[in-house]
């Protein structure tokens, strides 16, 4: 692989960056909101799973007391 000088490297970086399709502000906002919604739903789901497991264990251990 041939080495390139820093000037050529920066030209190549700028050329590759120009090929990137950047998201619009609206797309970023929508995906950010979706991430927060999914994180909240996941947190609620695991809260209820944890609650059910904890209740089951407390009930099971209460039998043996």
URTA-V118933 format. One record per residue. RES is the residue in one small letter. OMEGA is omega in radians with two decimals (NA if undefined). Layout:
((RES	OMEGA) (RES	OMEGA))
//
This chain:
((x	-3.09) (x	3.09) (x	3.07) (x	3.11) (x	-3.08) (x	3.14) (x	3.11) (x	3.12) (x	3.14) (x	3.08) (x	3.12) (x	3.11) (x	3.13) (x	3.13) (x	3.12) (x	3.13) (x	3.13) (x	3.14) (x	-3.08) (x	3.03) (x	-3.07) (x	3.12) (x	3.08) (x	3.12) (x	3.13) (x	3.11) (x	3.11) (x	-3.14) (x	-3.12) (x	-3.13) (x	3.08) (x	3.11) (x	3.12) (x	3.10) (x	3.12) (x	3.12) (x	3.14) (x	3.10) (x	3.12) (x	3.12) (x	3.10) (x	3.12) (x	3.12) (x	3.12) (x	-3.11) (x	3.03) (x	-3.13) (x	3.08) (x	3.11) (x	3.13) (x	3.13) (x	3.13) (x	3.13) (x	3.12) (x	3.11) (x	3.13) (x	3.10) (x	3.10) (x	3.14) (x	3.14) (x	3.11) (x	3.11) (x	-3.06) (x	3.11) (x	NA))
//
